[in-house]
Amino acid sequence: MSSASVTLGRFRRYLIFDPADLYSKENTVLRASLDPLMVSVIPNAVVAENFRPRSYPSSDLDHQLIPQRQHLGPHDTINIVVVSRLYYNKGTDLLVAAIPRILASHPNVRFIIAGSGPKAIDLEQMLERNVLQDRVEMLGPVRHEEVRDVMVRGHIYLHPSLTEAFGTVIVEAASCGLYVVCTQVGGIPEVLPSYMTVFAKPEEDDLVAATSKAIAELRANKVRTEHFHDEVKKMYSWTDVAERTERVYDGISGVLSEADFYGYDATDAPSWSATRGRAGVQSFALIDRLKRYYGCGIWAGKLFCLCVVIDYLIFLLLELWAPRDAIDIARNWPKKEKVERISRARERDRDRDRSRFGR
């Protein structure tokens, strides 16, 4: 999770750049004692074009190559893909315990595991102990540009993480057309719709049961994974992220009214504001902010207060060194007609240079 605060004059609004909306927002609001409406959550995004299913068309114009619905018979092989750093917090111990049980119950299932870390040796020892080398493929570390090639070999993506703010990899897996089995921790439950995922508690028995459920649903052809890519493309696009970020800045600067920003008439509701919070609750005076930060923890609160004081002193020094009145105001972006005139002038200059030098 990454976050930032935006200040215009005496107004401030907090942004969280993390798709785990409720989890991240609640965490920030409680820890920093903020007004909930002062916190906006901006999701991350995925370039869905880089995570197309295997048979997906390379061009959006070629509609005839859109993959048809997959039908898996009772004896068809199902590949379960894991792409993760092999650490304790990523649930590698759960994976070590669950794989033998899953493979024992489902003879036509294979695992493909990509990633490296200190827990890789535990996986290798488990494979030797249970003689599963022919049913589990260990790929080792893979570059990010190779992740799609690994994922499209599978039908299910297994994500047994113990802690996770979001987990971009599960969005990438769904974009590749994989049915996702993941633990119900952190912000993961908010990332994908329920029909794309099967959730499990971060426990061995529940993880095995959830994976078995996903296998059964795929064999019964109950999951329309061929639509996942287009749906993920709409949910997590950089265009949407940019528009939402711009909207927050418009709310702070007053370009958007409170009614437009919040979706209701502010005169008929409690005195909330994109810039000032609830009247009488939020105060931006330095001493009041220090009081709120001080209550964030025994040691963390003192550290936050120290950081705020240092930042404030640096700000005062910068104000003395370069007063805001002496800073030039950025010009407005030229209108379309002016941009076109500049482009035509530059093109004429290039043509003149070519003719002059005989190119």
C-alpha positions in Angstrom: 0.0 0.0 0.0 1.2 3.5 -0.8 -0.4 6.7 0.3 0.0 10.4 0.0 -1.5 13.6 1.4 -2.4 16.5 -0.8 -2.4 20.0 0.6 -3.7 23.1 -1.1 -3.4 26.2 1.1 -4.7 25.1 4.4 -6.8 22.3 3.0 -5.7 18.7 3.0 -6.9 15.4 1.6 -5.4 12.0 1.9 -5.0 9.6 -1.0 -4.4 5.8 -0.7 -3.0 4.3 -3.9 -4.2 0.7 -3.3 -7.1 -1.3 -4.7 -7.8 -2.9 -1.3 -10.3 -0.1 -0.7 -12.1 -0.8 2.5 -9.2 -2.5 4.2 -6.7 0.3 3.4 -9.1 3.1 4.1 -10.3 1.7 7.4 -6.7 1.2 8.5 -5.7 4.7 7.6 -8.7 6.3 9.2 -8.4 4.5 12.4 -4.6 4.8 12.8 -4.5 8.5 11.9 -7.8 9.5 13.5 -9.0 11.0 10.2 -12.5 11.9 9.0 -13.5 9.0 6.6 -14.6 11.4 3.9 -11.2 13.0 3.8 -9.6 9.8 2.6 -9.9 8.8 -1.1 -8.7 5.4 -2.3 -7.2 5.2 -5.8 -6.8 1.6 -7.1 -3.7 0.3 -8.9 -4.1 -0.9 -12.4 -3.0 -3.8 -14.6 -2.1 -3.5 -18.3 -4.5 -6.3 -19.3 -3.1 -6.4 -22.9 0.1 -7.9 -21.4 -1.9 -10.7 -19.7 -4.1 -12.1 -22.4 -5.3 -15.7 -22.4 -3.5 -18.1 -24.7 -5.9 -18.1 -27.6 -7.0 -14.5 -27.2 -6.7 -12.3 -30.3 -3.7 -10.1 -30.6 -5.9 -7.3 -32.0 -9.2 -6.2 -30.7 -10.5 -5.9 -34.3 -10.3 -9.7 -34.8 -13.4 -10.8 -33.0 -13.5 -14.3 -34.6 -10.5 -15.4 -32.6 -12.1 -14.7 -29.2 -11.7 -17.9 -27.2 -14.7 -20.1 -26.9 -15.9 -21.6 -23.6 -13.6 -24.3 -22.3 -15.1 -27.7 -21.5 -13.1 -29.9 -19.2 -14.0 -33.6 -19.0 -13.7 -35.8 -15.8 -10.3 -37.1 -17.0 -8.8 -33.9 -18.5 -5.7 -32.6 -16.7 -6.1 -29.4 -14.7 -3.0 -27.3 -14.1 -2.8 -25.2 -10.9 -0.4 -22.3 -11.2 1.5 -20.6 -8.3 3.6 -17.5 -9.0 5.0 -16.2 -5.8 8.0 -15.4 -3.7 8.6 -18.5 -1.6 8.5 -16.9 1.9 6.6 -17.6 5.0 4.2 -14.7 4.7 3.3 -15.8 1.2 1.9 -19.0 2.6 4.6 -21.4 1.3 4.2 -23.6 4.4 0.5 -23.9 3.6 1.4 -24.8 0.1 3.8 -27.5 1.2 1.1 -29.0 3.4 -1.7 -28.7 0.9 -0.1 -30.0 -2.3 0.2 -33.7 -1.3 -3.4 -33.8 -0.1 -4.8 -32.1 -3.2 -2.8 -34.4 -5.6 -3.9 -37.5 -3.6 -7.6 -36.5 -4.0 -7.3 -35.5 -7.7 -5.2 -37.8 -9.9 -5.6 -35.6 -13.0 -4.2 -32.4 -11.4 -0.7 -30.9 -11.9 1.0 -28.0 -10.2 3.3 -25.4 -11.9 5.2 -23.3 -9.3 7.3 -20.2 -10.3 9.3 -18.2 -7.8 12.2 -18.4 -5.5 13.0 -17.8 -1.9 14.2 -19.4 1.3 11.1 -21.7 1.4 11.9 -23.3 -2.0 13.9 -26.0 -0.2 10.9 -27.0 1.8 8.9 -27.5 -1.4 11.7 -29.6 -2.9 12.0 -31.8 0.2 8.2 -32.3 0.1 8.3 -33.4 -3.5 11.1 -35.9 -2.8 9.4 -37.2 0.4 6.1 -37.8 -1.5 7.6 -38.7 -4.9 5.7 -36.0 -6.7 8.3 -34.7 -9.1 6.3 -35.8 -12.1 3.2 -33.9 -10.9 4.8 -30.7 -9.7 6.9 -28.5 -12.0 9.3 -26.1 -10.2 10.3 -23.3 -12.6 12.4 -21.2 -10.2 12.5 -17.4 -10.6 10.9 -15.9 -13.6 11.0 -12.4 -15.0 7.8 -10.3 -14.9 7.5 -10.3 -18.7 7.5 -14.2 -18.5 4.7 -14.4 -15.9 2.0 -14.4 -18.6 3.6 -17.4 -20.4 3.5 -19.3 -17.1 -0.1 -18.4 -16.2 -1.6 -19.3 -19.6 -0.5 -22.9 -19.0 -2.9 -23.2 -16.1 -6.6 -23.4 -15.3 -6.5 -22.4 -11.6 -4.3 -19.8 -9.8 -3.6 -20.6 -6.2 -2.6 -17.8 -3.9 -2.1 -19.0 -0.3 -0.7 -15.7 1.2 -1.0 -15.1 4.9 -0.8 -11.3 4.6 -1.6 -9.1 1.6 -2.7 -5.6 1.0 -3.9 -6.3 -2.5 -1.9 -8.8 -4.6 -1.6 -7.6 -8.2 -0.7 -11.2 -9.3 -4.3 -12.4 -8.7 -5.6 -9.7 -11.1 -3.0 -10.7 -13.6 -4.1 -14.4 -13.2 -7.8 -13.6 -13.7 -6.8 -11.5 -16.8 -5.1 -14.6 -18.2 -8.4 -16.5 -17.8 -7.5 -18.5 -14.6 -10.0 -19.3 -11.8 -8.5 -17.9 -8.6 -8.3 -19.7 -5.3 -7.0 -17.3 -2.6 -6.9 -16.8 1.1 -9.3 -14.4 2.7 -6.8 -12.0 4.2 -6.1 -8.3 4.0 -7.7 -6.5 1.0 -7.8 -9.6 -1.2 -11.6 -10.1 -0.8 -12.2 -6.7 -2.4 -10.0 -7.2 -5.5 -12.1 -9.5 -7.7 -15.8 -10.4 -8.0 -16.9 -13.5 -6.1 -17.6 -15.4 -9.3 -13.9 -15.2 -10.3 -12.6 -16.5 -6.9 -12.9 -19.2 -4.3 -11.9 -17.9 -0.9 -10.3 -20.0 1.9 -9.2 -19.3 5.4 -5.4 -19.2 5.8 -5.5 -22.8 7.1 -4.5 -26.1 5.5 -7.8 -27.8 5.6 -9.8 -24.9 4.3 -7.2 -24.3 1.5 -7.5 -27.9 0.4 -11.3 -27.7 0.5 -11.4 -24.5 -1.5 -9.0 -25.9 -4.2 -11.1 -29.0 -4.5 -14.2 -26.9 -4.9 -12.6 -24.9 -7.7 -11.5 -28.1 -9.5 -15.1 -29.5 -9.2 -16.6 -26.3 -10.6 -14.3 -26.2 -13.5 -15.0 -29.9 -14.3 -18.7 -29.2 -14.1 -18.2 -26.2 -16.5 -19.8 -23.8 -14.1 -17.2 -21.0 -14.5 -17.0 -18.8 -17.6 -13.3 -18.0 -17.4 -13.3 -16.9 -21.1 -14.9 -13.6 -20.1 -12.5 -12.8 -17.2 -10.0 -10.9 -19.4 -12.4 -8.4 -20.8 -13.9 -7.8 -17.3 -10.5 -7.3 -15.6 -9.6 -4.9 -18.4 -12.6 -2.7 -17.6 -12.1 -2.9 -13.8 -8.4 -2.0 -13.6 -7.4 0.3 -16.4 -4.9 3.2 -16.0 -7.3 5.5 -17.7 -9.8 4.9 -14.9 -7.1 5.4 -12.3 -6.0 8.7 -13.9 -9.6 10.0 -14.0 -10.3 9.1 -10.4 -7.0 10.8 -9.3 -7.9 13.9 -11.3 -11.4 13.9 -9.7 -9.9 14.0 -6.2 -7.7 17.0 -7.1 -10.7 18.7 -8.7 -12.6 18.2 -5.4 -9.7 19.7 -3.4 -9.3 22.7 -5.6 -13.0 23.5 -5.9 -13.5 22.6 -9.5 -16.1 20.1 -8.4 -18.8 21.2 -6.0 -19.4 19.2 -2.9 -22.7 17.8 -4.4 -20.8 16.6 -7.5 -17.9 15.2 -5.4 -19.9 13.2 -2.9 -23.0 12.5 -5.0 -25.4 14.4 -2.8 -26.4 17.9 -1.9 -24.2 19.1 1.0 -26.9 21.5 2.2 -29.1 18.5 3.1 -26.5 16.5 4.9 -24.0 17.0 7.8 -21.3 19.6 7.1 -18.8 17.4 5.2 -16.4 18.9 2.7 -13.7 17.6 0.4 -11.4 20.2 1.8 -12.3 20.8 5.4 -13.8 17.5 6.7 -16.7 17.6 9.1 -17.1 21.1 10.6 -16.1 21.1 14.3 -14.3 17.7 14.1 -11.2 18.3 11.9 -8.8 21.0 12.7 -5.6 21.7 10.6 -3.9 23.7 13.3 -0.4 22.3 13.9 -1.0 21.7 17.6 -4.3 19.7 16.9 -2.6 17.6 14.3 0.3 16.8 16.7 -2.3 15.7 19.3 -3.8 13.3 16.8 -0.5 11.9 15.7 0.7 11.5 19.3 -2.2 9.1 19.9 -1.2 6.8 17.1 0.9 4.6 19.3 3.3 4.5 22.2 6.4 4.9 20.0 4.9 5.5 16.6 3.0 8.6 17.9 6.2 10.2 19.2 8.0 9.4 15.9 5.1 10.9 13.9 5.2 14.1 15.9 8.9 14.4 15.5 8.6 13.9 11.7 5.8 16.6 11.5 7.9 19.1 13.5 11.0 18.5 11.3 8.8 18.8 8.1 7.3 22.0 9.4 10.7 23.6 10.2 12.0 22.6 6.7 8.9 24.2 5.2 9.6 27.4 7.1 13.2 27.5 5.9 12.1 26.9 2.3 9.5 29.7 2.7 12.3 32.1 3.7 14.6 30.9 1.0 12.0 30.9 -1.8 8.9 32.8 -0.8 5.7 31.6 -2.5 5.0 35.1 -3.9 8.2 34.9 -5.9 7.3 31.6 -7.6 5.9 31.8 -11.1 2.5 30.5 -11.7 2.4 27.7 -14.3 0.7 28.7 -17.6 -2.5 27.1 -18.7 -2.1 24.3 -21.2 -2.5 25.7 -24.7 -5.8 25.1 -26.4 -6.2 22.6 -29.2 -6.1 25.2 -31.9 -2.8 26.6 -30.6 -1.3 23.1 -30.3 -2.2 22.4 -33.9 -0.6 25.7 -35.0 2.6 24.8 -33.2 2.6 21.4 -34.8 2.1 22.8 -38.3 4.9 25.4 -37.7 7.3 22.6 -36.5 6.4 20.5 -39.6 7.1 23.5 -41.9 10.5 24.0 -40.2 11.4 20.3 -40.7 10.4 20.5 -44.4 12.5 23.6 -44.8 15.5 21.9 -43.2 15.1 18.8 -45.4 15.0 20.9 -48.6 18.0 23.0 -47.4 20.2 20.0 -46.7 18.9 17.9 -49.6 17.3 15.2 -47.5 
